[in-house]
Amino acid sequence: MPFGTPPSGGPLSRTRTRLSASSLTKYLRCPKQFFLGNKLGLSSPKSIYQVLGIVLEDSICSILMRRPVSINSLEGLREWCYNLADEEAKHCFQLGKENWDSTIWQNAEQSWEDVDVEELSRKIKNGLSLFLEEVEKCHNSNGGPYLEQFRKGESPFKIPSPAWGEEPVFPIADKVRNFGMRSWSKNETITWKKVGQPVAWDEAWEIARPWVKDPRVHQPQRLFHPDGWAAGELDLVLRWDGNIRLIDIKSGNPSSKFAESLVHQLNFYAWLWHETHEKQIVDGIEGWYLDNSVRTQYEVPSDLEMTKLGKKYKKIHREMLDLGEGPVKFPDNYPEPCKKSAGCFWCSFGEKDPEQESDFLTNLEQIEVKISPPSQKIGEIQSRINVKGKFTGQWGPLPNHYSEPVLGAMVSVSGTQITVEESEPNSFPKLHDYSDGEVMIINALPGVWRGNSRLYLDHKSEIISLKEDNVESTNNLELTRIGLMRTRANVEGVVISIAKRDGVRLDEKPWSMVNLHIWDGSHVAEVVAFGSSITNQITDLSPLDRIKIVSAELGWRSSLPQLRIDQRSTRLTKID
């Protein structure tokens, strides 16, 4: 199966604490870049190349899902799909432009006017030419081992390769509304030859078609590690010849500064397949480059190497979790930045590296931020606290504000009821192990949600049962009174990054969020707004704008503070 059921994780079924191919490769290039970009969540000006990489891949997948009706030669297939490429390039251009125009923070040195439809068509055709090589091999092999099974109308795979004339497969079908009422046909019906006849060229296309990410499926199409700490989304899976080959599509060429990351990415996918398919070793891993139609193949890790990779990835995942907590000092010298990282933007800030530093970062360094009442310094935001109380109820897993399933409980502290909740899915899986007697909750993260105080637990939190044999170990711990717990923050500073994201949840309900980062000259914190709390005032903000936020709700993400905009109680003011 090219994808699995999400064990947890919200509308996108991904969390900042889960290891992915992109987070792994970024961490291997530069831990500091990973920390700032992935864990802290600092965005950088969006590049046109980021937009094109997504829409080009989708365009190729869309054509691969088409069915060539009554085309009986390789050249006929080439002419047919290349004509589709010309059409798809125009669609690709328009979708990319809409994405670019809706981007809050664009790369100021780039213009969509420089995007050439013919160049898009050329790259799509290059990707199709690589697939046509597979079609030719399939035809020369007389359809491969599954020919007659296809002719009987049967799929040899549990999850078939998606086609426009067939119903899509959803990872969580019971969450999809009105599934049975939908029509997926494009009037492209393949006519299979009789049993025993030589394979036709249109049959070879149909058989060779890889599994691709189905654009009709809004749910995540990823492989998930059984323990939930790693996940990956494949581009293509070739399997027509009885072998499993994992393909990653790249819009550039092998000389790109990012090319060295491809082997790490493909090894991760091969390992993840191994972990999710009863220790199966795939037969091939390769990258398809669209700029010059190059196929780059790598040796698949052995069984022994898979074991070593698993230990390595688990170690890296733990290092990621432990990398920074509480209010983030910015700039800072942890972790040590590399000097040749690809795609750096924030790493050079504070490093005095004129070769990498942008004009934006130079201007930012010259800004002096003044804090006025009632604002506090970001570095003074309260983080870890200890409380003593008694559990009075348990619930979950139920959706949190990200629609992620988390465990929760109610605790009575000096007569006050307060919610205790995992900060992210699986961040404190033992929460329900405590039910009787008094407990000490250690290293909890204080916060609030919809006006109600909350304690968030992560992998650094601890719960100790206050039985006689445990009392002495807690004597020296400083307790926080619930009435004195800081659950809101007033901050002031400069907007240093901003991005808007939209999507669809598992149940097809839309979601949207804006996350920005505010810097007070010494520390930085993430600020988020969801749904109706996203106002024009927020989306009109730009990097280097000065703002003041009063009564932001305090939450936590990956052990870092997250200030949440509540439209009912939070006030955001732009300072001229």
FITOR-273469 format. One line per 8 residues: for each residue z, y, x of C-alpha. Coordinates in Angstrom, 1 decimal. Example, Ala and Ser with C-alpha at 12.3 -4.5 7.8 and 13.67 -1.06 7.14 Angstrom:
REM residues 2
7.8:-4.5:12.3 ~ 7.1:-1.1:13.7;
***
This chain:
REM residues 576
0.0:0.0:0.0 ~ -1.0:3.4:1.4 ~ 1.9:5.1:-0.4 ~ 5.3:4.2:-1.8 ~ 7.8:5.4:-4.3 ~ 9.9:8.4:-3.2 ~ 13.6:7.3:-2.6 ~ 14.7:10.9:-3.1;
13.6:14.4:-2.4 ~ 12.6:16.8:-5.2 ~ 9.4:18.4:-6.3 ~ 7.6:17.8:-3.0 ~ 9.7:14.7:-2.2 ~ 10.4:16.1:1.3 ~ 13.4:17.7:2.8 ~ 13.9:19.5:6.1;
16.1:16.7:7.2 ~ 13.5:14.0:6.8 ~ 11.4:13.0:9.9 ~ 7.7:13.5:9.4 ~ 4.6:13.3:11.6 ~ 4.4:17.1:11.8 ~ 8.1:17.7:12.5 ~ 8.0:14.9:15.1;
5.0:16.3:17.0 ~ 6.4:19.8:16.8 ~ 9.7:18.7:18.2 ~ 8.1:16.8:21.0 ~ 6.0:19.9:21.9 ~ 9.0:22.3:21.8 ~ 12.4:21.7:20.2 ~ 12.9:25.5:19.9;
9.7:25.8:17.9 ~ 10.8:23.0:15.7 ~ 14.2:24.6:15.1 ~ 12.9:28.0:14.3 ~ 9.9:26.9:12.2 ~ 11.1:23.7:10.5 ~ 14.9:23.8:10.3 ~ 15.5:27.5:10.1;
12.2:27.8:8.1 ~ 10.8:30.9:9.8 ~ 7.2:31.3:8.7 ~ 4.5:33.1:10.8 ~ 1.4:34.9:9.7 ~ -0.9:32.4:8.0 ~ -4.1:31.6:9.8 ~ -7.5:31.0:8.2;
-7.7:27.8:10.2 ~ -4.6:26.5:8.4 ~ -6.2:27.1:5.1 ~ -9.5:25.6:6.1 ~ -7.9:22.5:7.5 ~ -6.5:21.6:4.1 ~ -9.5:22.5:1.9 ~ -12.0:20.8:4.3;
-10.1:17.5:4.2 ~ -9.9:17.7:0.4 ~ -13.6:18.3:0.2 ~ -14.5:15.2:2.2 ~ -12.1:13.1:0.2 ~ -13.7:14.4:-3.0 ~ -17.1:13.3:-1.9 ~ -15.9:9.9:-0.7;
-14.6:9.3:-4.3 ~ -18.1:9.8:-5.7 ~ -20.4:6.9:-6.5 ~ -24.0:6.7:-5.3 ~ -26.0:5.3:-8.2 ~ -29.0:3.2:-7.4 ~ -29.5:4.4:-3.8 ~ -30.9:1.7:-1.7;
-31.1:2.9:1.9 ~ -28.9:4.4:4.5 ~ -31.0:7.6:4.7 ~ -30.9:7.8:0.9 ~ -27.1:7.7:1.1 ~ -27.1:10.3:3.8 ~ -29.4:12.7:1.9 ~ -27.3:12.2:-1.3;
-23.9:12.9:0.3 ~ -25.2:15.7:2.5 ~ -26.5:17.5:-0.7 ~ -23.0:17.0:-2.1 ~ -21.6:18.5:1.1 ~ -23.7:21.7:0.5 ~ -22.3:22.0:-3.0 ~ -18.7:21.1:-1.9;
-18.8:23.7:0.9 ~ -19.3:26.5:-1.7 ~ -16.3:25.1:-3.7 ~ -14.3:24.8:-0.5 ~ -15.1:28.4:0.4 ~ -13.9:29.6:-3.0 ~ -10.7:27.6:-3.0 ~ -9.9:28.7:0.5;
-10.5:32.3:-0.3 ~ -8.2:32.1:-3.3 ~ -5.5:30.5:-1.1 ~ -6.0:33.2:1.6 ~ -6.0:36.1:-0.9 ~ -2.7:34.9:-2.4 ~ -1.0:34.6:1.0 ~ 1.8:37.2:1.3;
1.6:37.4:5.1 ~ -1.8:37.0:6.7 ~ -2.9:37.0:10.3 ~ -4.0:40.6:10.6 ~ -6.7:39.8:13.2 ~ -8.5:37.5:10.9 ~ -10.8:38.2:7.9 ~ -12.2:35.8:5.3;
-15.5:37.6:5.7 ~ -15.9:35.7:9.0 ~ -15.8:32.3:7.2 ~ -19.3:30.8:7.0 ~ -20.3:28.5:4.1 ~ -22.9:26.8:6.3 ~ -20.3:26.1:9.0 ~ -18.0:24.5:6.3;
-21.0:22.4:5.2 ~ -21.6:21.3:8.8 ~ -18.0:20.1:9.2 ~ -18.0:18.2:5.9 ~ -21.3:16.5:7.0 ~ -19.7:15.6:10.3 ~ -16.9:13.9:8.5 ~ -19.3:12.1:6.2;
-21.4:10.9:9.1 ~ -18.4:9.1:10.5 ~ -17.9:7.4:7.2 ~ -21.6:6.4:7.0 ~ -21.0:4.5:10.3 ~ -18.5:2.4:8.4 ~ -21.0:2.0:5.5 ~ -23.7:0.8:7.9;
-21.3:-1.7:9.5 ~ -20.3:-2.9:6.1 ~ -24.0:-3.4:5.1 ~ -24.7:-5.2:8.4 ~ -21.8:-7.5:7.6 ~ -23.2:-8.3:4.2 ~ -20.4:-6.4:2.5 ~ -17.5:-8.0:4.4;
-15.0:-10.5:3.1 ~ -14.4:-8.8:-0.3 ~ -18.0:-8.5:-1.6 ~ -17.8:-11.1:-4.3 ~ -14.4:-10.0:-5.4 ~ -15.7:-6.5:-6.0 ~ -18.7:-8.0:-7.9 ~ -16.3:-9.7:-10.2;
-14.7:-6.4:-11.1 ~ -11.6:-7.2:-9.1 ~ -9.8:-5.1:-6.5 ~ -8.6:-6.9:-3.4 ~ -5.9:-4.2:-2.9 ~ -2.8:-3.4:-5.0 ~ -3.7:0.3:-4.8 ~ -7.5:0.5:-4.9;
-9.5:3.2:-3.1 ~ -9.6:6.1:-5.6 ~ -13.0:6.8:-7.3 ~ -13.9:9.4:-9.9 ~ -14.9:6.8:-12.4 ~ -11.5:5.0:-12.3 ~ -8.0:5.9:-13.4 ~ -5.8:7.2:-10.6;
-2.6:5.4:-9.5 ~ 0.5:7.5:-9.6 ~ 3.6:6.6:-7.5 ~ 5.9:7.2:-10.4 ~ 3.7:6.7:-13.5 ~ 6.5:7.0:-16.0 ~ 6.9:10.7:-15.0 ~ 3.3:11.5:-15.9;
2.9:13.0:-19.4 ~ -0.1:12.0:-21.6 ~ -1.4:9.6:-19.0 ~ -3.2:7.4:-21.5 ~ -5.0:10.3:-23.2 ~ -6.8:11.5:-20.1 ~ -10.4:10.8:-19.1 ~ -11.3:10.4:-15.5;
-15.0:9.4:-15.7 ~ -17.8:11.3:-14.1 ~ -20.4:9.0:-15.6 ~ -20.9:7.3:-12.2 ~ -20.9:3.6:-12.9 ~ -21.7:1.2:-10.1 ~ -24.0:-1.7:-10.9 ~ -23.1:-4.7:-8.9;
-25.6:-7.3:-7.8 ~ -25.3:-10.9:-8.8 ~ -23.2:-13.4:-6.9 ~ -25.0:-14.6:-3.7 ~ -27.4:-11.7:-3.4 ~ -27.5:-9.6:-0.2 ~ -25.3:-6.5:-0.3 ~ -27.0:-3.3:-1.5;
-26.5:0.0:0.2 ~ -24.7:1.6:-2.8 ~ -22.4:-1.5:-2.9 ~ -21.7:-1.0:0.8 ~ -20.6:2.6:0.1 ~ -18.3:1.4:-2.7 ~ -16.8:-1.4:-0.6 ~ -16.3:0.7:2.6;
-14.8:3.6:0.7 ~ -11.3:4.2:2.3 ~ -8.1:4.9:0.4 ~ -7.8:8.7:0.4 ~ -5.2:11.1:-1.0 ~ -6.3:11.3:-4.6 ~ -6.6:15.0:-5.6 ~ -5.9:14.1:-9.2;
-2.4:12.9:-8.3 ~ 0.1:15.7:-8.2 ~ 2.9:13.4:-7.0 ~ 3.5:12.8:-3.3 ~ 1.3:10.0:-1.9 ~ 3.5:9.2:1.1 ~ 5.0:6.2:2.9 ~ 8.8:6.4:2.8;
11.0:4.6:5.2 ~ 13.3:2.2:3.2 ~ 16.4:4.2:4.4 ~ 14.8:7.5:3.3 ~ 15.1:9.3:6.7 ~ 11.4:9.3:7.6 ~ 8.1:9.7:5.6 ~ 4.4:10.3:6.3;
1.2:11.0:4.4 ~ -1.9:9.3:5.5 ~ -5.4:10.9:5.3 ~ -7.6:7.8:5.2 ~ -7.0:4.0:5.3 ~ -10.0:1.8:6.1 ~ -9.7:-1.8:5.0 ~ -13.2:-3.1:3.9;
-13.5:-5.6:6.8 ~ -10.0:-7.2:6.3 ~ -8.5:-5.0:8.9 ~ -6.1:-2.0:8.4 ~ -7.1:1.2:10.2 ~ -5.3:4.5:9.8 ~ -7.4:7.6:10.1 ~ -6.3:11.2:10.6;
-8.8:14.0:9.9 ~ -8.8:17.0:12.2 ~ -10.9:20.1:11.5 ~ -11.2:21.0:15.2 ~ -12.3:19.0:18.3 ~ -10.5:16.9:21.0 ~ -10.3:19.9:23.4 ~ -8.0:21.7:21.0;
-4.5:22.6:22.3 ~ -3.0:20.5:19.5 ~ -5.1:17.4:20.4 ~ -2.4:15.9:22.6 ~ -0.2:15.5:19.6 ~ -2.6:13.2:17.8 ~ -1.5:10.0:19.6 ~ 2.1:10.7:18.6;
1.1:11.4:15.0 ~ -0.9:8.2:14.8 ~ 1.8:6.1:16.5 ~ 4.3:7.4:13.9 ~ 2.0:6.4:11.1 ~ 1.5:2.9:12.6 ~ 5.3:2.5:13.0 ~ 5.9:3.7:9.4;
3.3:1.2:8.1 ~ 5.1:-1.5:10.1 ~ 8.5:-0.5:8.5 ~ 7.1:-0.4:5.0 ~ 4.8:-3.5:5.1 ~ 7.0:-6.3:6.2 ~ 6.5:-5.6:9.9 ~ 2.7:-5.7:9.7;
0.8:-4.3:12.7 ~ -2.2:-2.3:11.8 ~ -5.5:-3.1:13.4 ~ -6.5:0.4:14.5 ~ -5.5:4.1:14.7 ~ -8.0:6.9:15.2 ~ -8.7:10.6:14.7 ~ -11.9:12.0:13.1;
-12.8:15.4:14.4 ~ -15.0:17.5:12.1 ~ -16.2:20.1:14.6 ~ -18.3:17.6:16.6 ~ -18.1:14.4:14.7 ~ -16.1:12.6:17.3 ~ -14.1:9.4:16.6 ~ -11.0:9.1:19.0;
-9.3:5.7:19.0 ~ -5.9:4.7:20.4 ~ -4.3:1.4:21.2 ~ -1.9:0.3:18.5 ~ 1.7:-0.2:19.6 ~ 2.9:-3.8:19.9 ~ 5.8:-5.4:18.1 ~ 8.1:-4.7:21.0;
6.8:-1.1:21.2 ~ 7.4:-0.7:17.5 ~ 11.1:-1.6:18.0 ~ 11.3:1.0:20.8 ~ 9.6:3.6:18.7 ~ 12.0:3.0:15.8 ~ 15.0:3.6:18.2 ~ 13.3:6.7:19.6;
12.5:8.2:16.2 ~ 16.1:7.6:15.0 ~ 17.5:9.3:18.1 ~ 15.1:12.3:17.6 ~ 16.1:12.5:13.9 ~ 19.8:12.6:14.8 ~ 19.0:15.4:17.4 ~ 17.2:17.3:14.7;
20.1:17.1:12.4 ~ 22.5:18.3:15.1 ~ 20.3:21.2:16.2 ~ 22.1:24.3:15.1 ~ 24.4:25.1:12.2 ~ 26.0:28.1:10.5 ~ 24.6:31.6:10.8 ~ 21.9:31.5:13.4;
22.0:34.0:16.3 ~ 18.6:35.4:16.9 ~ 17.3:35.5:19.5 ~ 19.2:32.9:21.3 ~ 18.6:30.5:24.2 ~ 19.0:27.2:22.4 ~ 17.2:24.9:22.6 ~ 15.3:25.6:25.8;
11.7:26.7:24.9 ~ 8.8:25.2:26.6 ~ 6.3:27.5:28.4 ~ 3.1:25.9:27.2 ~ 3.7:25.1:23.6 ~ 0.8:25.2:21.2 ~ 1.0:27.4:18.2 ~ 4.1:29.3:19.2;
5.0:32.5:17.4 ~ 8.7:32.9:17.4 ~ 9.6:31.0:20.6 ~ 8.7:34.0:22.8 ~ 11.0:36.4:21.0 ~ 13.8:37.3:23.3 ~ 12.2:35.3:26.2 ~ 10.4:38.3:27.8;
7.1:36.4:28.0 ~ 4.4:39.0:27.7 ~ 1.6:36.4:27.7 ~ 2.8:34.9:24.5 ~ 4.6:37.7:22.7 ~ 2.7:39.3:19.8 ~ 2.6:43.0:18.8 ~ 4.8:42.1:15.8;
7.5:40.6:18.0 ~ 7.3:43.6:20.4 ~ 7.8:46.0:17.5 ~ 10.7:43.9:16.1 ~ 12.5:44.0:19.4 ~ 12.5:47.8:19.3 ~ 14.1:48.0:15.9 ~ 17.8:49.0:15.6;
19.4:47.7:12.4 ~ 22.3:49.7:10.9 ~ 24.7:48.0:8.6 ~ 26.3:50.0:5.7 ~ 28.9:49.1:3.1 ~ 29.2:46.8:1.3 ~ 27.0:44.7:3.6 ~ 28.5:42.3:6.1;
27.0:41.0:9.3 ~ 25.2:37.7:8.8 ~ 27.2:36.2:11.7 ~ 30.3:36.7:9.6 ~ 29.2:34.5:6.7 ~ 31.9:31.9:6.2 ~ 30.8:28.3:7.0 ~ 32.9:25.2:7.4;
36.2:25.0:5.4 ~ 38.9:22.4:4.7 ~ 40.4:21.9:1.2 ~ 43.0:19.5:-0.3 ~ 42.6:18.2:-3.8 ~ 42.0:15.2:-6.1 ~ 38.8:13.8:-7.5 ~ 38.6:14.1:-11.3;
35.1:12.9:-12.0 ~ 31.9:11.7:-10.4 ~ 28.2:12.0:-11.3 ~ 24.7:11.5:-10.0 ~ 22.5:11.2:-8.5 ~ 21.2:14.1:-10.6 ~ 18.8:16.9:-9.7 ~ 20.0:19.9:-7.8;
18.3:23.4:-7.8 ~ 15.4:21.9:-5.8 ~ 15.2:19.0:-8.3 ~ 16.3:16.7:-5.6 ~ 18.6:13.8:-6.7 ~ 22.1:14.3:-5.1 ~ 25.5:12.9:-5.6 ~ 28.2:15.1:-7.1;
31.9:15.1:-8.1 ~ 34.6:17.3:-9.5 ~ 37.7:18.0:-7.5 ~ 40.9:19.6:-8.7 ~ 42.3:22.0:-6.0 ~ 45.6:23.6:-6.9 ~ 44.7:23.4:-10.5 ~ 41.2:24.8:-10.1;
38.2:22.6:-10.8 ~ 35.4:22.8:-8.3 ~ 32.1:21.0:-7.9 ~ 31.5:19.0:-4.7 ~ 27.8:18.1:-4.0 ~ 25.6:16.7:-1.3 ~ 23.8:19.5:0.5 ~ 20.6:17.4:0.4;
19.7:13.9:-0.7 ~ 21.6:11.2:1.3 ~ 23.4:13.8:3.3 ~ 26.8:12.3:2.3 ~ 26.2:9.0:0.6 ~ 29.9:8.0:0.6 ~ 30.9:10.7:-1.8 ~ 31.7:8.3:-4.7;
33.8:6.1:-2.5 ~ 36.9:8.2:-3.2 ~ 38.5:8.2:-6.6 ~ 42.2:7.7:-6.5 ~ 44.9:10.0:-5.0 ~ 44.8:13.2:-3.0 ~ 42.1:13.7:-0.4 ~ 41.3:16.2:2.4;
37.7:17.4:2.4 ~ 36.9:18.5:6.0 ~ 34.0:20.7:7.2 ~ 32.7:21.4:3.7 ~ 30.2:24.2:3.2 ~ 31.3:26.8:0.7 ~ 28.8:28.1:-1.9 ~ 27.9:28.8:-5.5;
25.3:27.9:-8.1 ~ 24.8:29.8:-11.3 ~ 28.2:31.5:-11.0 ~ 30.2:28.3:-10.3 ~ 31.8:27.7:-6.9 ~ 30.6:24.7:-5.1 ~ 31.4:22.7:-1.9 ~ 28.4:21.2:-0.2;
28.8:18.1:2.1 ~ 26.5:17.1:4.9 ~ 26.6:14.6:7.8 ~ 29.3:16.6:9.6 ~ 31.6:16.7:6.5 ~ 34.4:14.2:6.1 ~ 36.8:13.0:3.4 ~ 40.2:11.6:4.3;
42.4:9.8:1.7 ~ 45.9:11.3:2.0 ~ 47.8:8.1:2.1 ~ 50.9:7.8:4.2 ~ 49.0:6.4:7.2 ~ 46.6:9.4:7.2 ~ 48.9:12.3:6.6 ~ 49.7:13.0:10.2;
46.0:13.3:11.2 ~ 45.6:16.2:8.9 ~ 48.7:18.2:9.7 ~ 46.9:20.6:12.1 ~ 44.0:21.4:9.8 ~ 43.7:24.9:8.4 ~ 43.2:24.9:4.6 ~ 41.2:27.4:2.6;
42.5:28.6:-0.7 ~ 39.8:28.3:-3.4 ~ 40.4:31.8:-4.6 ~ 39.7:33.2:-1.1 ~ 36.5:31.1:-0.6 ~ 33.4:33.3:0.1 ~ 30.6:32.2:-2.2 ~ 28.5:35.3:-2.2;
27.1:37.6:0.5 ~ 26.0:41.2:0.9 ~ 23.6:41.6:3.7 ~ 21.3:44.2:5.1 ~ 18.4:44.1:7.6 ~ 14.8:43.7:8.4 ~ 12.4:41.2:6.7 ~ 10.9:39.2:9.6;
9.1:36.5:7.6 ~ 8.0:35.8:4.1 ~ 6.1:33.1:2.3 ~ 5.4:32.0:-1.3 ~ 5.0:28.4:-2.4 ~ 3.8:26.9:-5.7 ~ 3.4:23.4:-6.9 ~ 4.0:20.8:-9.5;
7.0:18.6:-9.9 ~ 6.9:14.8:-10.4 ~ 7.0:15.4:-14.2 ~ 4.1:17.9:-14.0 ~ 6.2:20.9:-14.6 ~ 5.3:23.9:-12.3 ~ 7.6:25.3:-9.7 ~ 7.5:28.3:-7.4;
9.7:29.8:-4.7 ~ 9.6:32.6:-2.3 ~ 11.5:32.3:1.0 ~ 12.0:35.2:3.4 ~ 14.2:35.8:6.4 ~ 16.4:38.8:7.0 ~ 17.5:39.8:10.4 ~ 20.4:42.2:11.1;
19.7:42.7:14.8 ~ 21.8:39.7:15.9 ~ 21.6:37.0:13.3 ~ 19.0:35.7:10.8 ~ 19.4:34.1:7.4 ~ 17.0:32.6:4.9 ~ 16.8:34.2:1.5 ~ 15.2:32.3:-1.4;
14.1:33.1:-5.0 ~ 13.1:30.5:-7.6 ~ 11.0:30.8:-10.7 ~ 11.9:33.7:-12.9 ~ 14.0:35.3:-10.1 ~ 10.7:36.0:-8.2 ~ 9.9:39.6:-9.1 ~ 7.1:41.9:-8.0;
9.7:43.7:-5.9 ~ 10.1:40.5:-3.9 ~ 6.5:39.5:-3.6 ~ 5.5:43.1:-2.6 ~ 7.8:42.9:0.5 ~ 6.2:42.7:3.9 ~ 7.5:41.8:7.4 ~ 9.4:44.7:9.0;
10.5:46.1:5.6 ~ 14.2:47.0:5.5 ~ 16.2:45.6:2.6 ~ 19.7:45.4:1.3 ~ 20.8:42.4:-0.8 ~ 24.0:42.6:-2.8 ~ 25.8:39.6:-4.4 ~ 23.4:36.9:-3.2;
24.6:33.4:-3.9 ~ 25.6:31.4:-0.8 ~ 24.1:28.0:-0.4 ~ 23.2:25.7:2.5 ~ 20.1:23.9:3.7 ~ 20.2:21.6:6.7 ~ 23.6:23.0:7.6 ~ 22.2:26.6:7.7;
23.2:29.3:5.3 ~ 20.7:30.0:2.5 ~ 21.1:33.2:0.4 ~ 19.8:32.7:-3.2 ~ 18.6:35.4:-5.5 ~ 20.0:35.2:-9.0 ~ 18.1:37.6:-11.3 ~ 21.3:38.1:-13.3;
23.7:39.2:-10.6 ~ 21.8:39.8:-7.3 ~ 20.5:43.2:-6.4 ~ 17.8:43.6:-3.8 ~ 16.9:47.1:-2.6 ~ 14.1:48.2:-0.3 ~ 15.3:50.9:2.1 ~ 12.8:53.5:3.0;
***
